[in-house]
């Protein structure tokens, strides 16, 4: 038998063996018990997410807790107010719902305006990305649901 024929036979054997192993592994995985764990809801579609509406506090915000109020209006989420009790009135300037992401901007008097966007929802924790609207600083925060 020529070296070329041996090579092709060996290659076919290796590929066939890999297919058998792959099929066996996928069959065995159905026999392995799994546990159910809650995973954060990724906010990546335009359908209303259960639990996003409510009052959310950012305990790390300047001047104490800033509370953003989110409502579901006609299948889209909107922020209706952003209030920090130590600073005073509603600071909300803009809100939008696009491709399953809620984005809002608020402008505390004498401070940078801040834009926040939803990232994920895990029970009573809402992760948002934030950035100063004029650039210069950004990060993520975990907002906590308020009663």
Secondary structure, DSSP 8 states (H G I E B T S, - for coil): --HHHHHHHHHHHHHHHHHHHHHHHHHHHTTS--------EE--SSS--TT--EEEEETTSTTS-EEEEEEEETTEEEEEEEEETTT-S--EEEEEEETTEEEEEEE-TTS-EEEEEEEEEETTEEEEEEEETTSS-EEEEEEEEE-
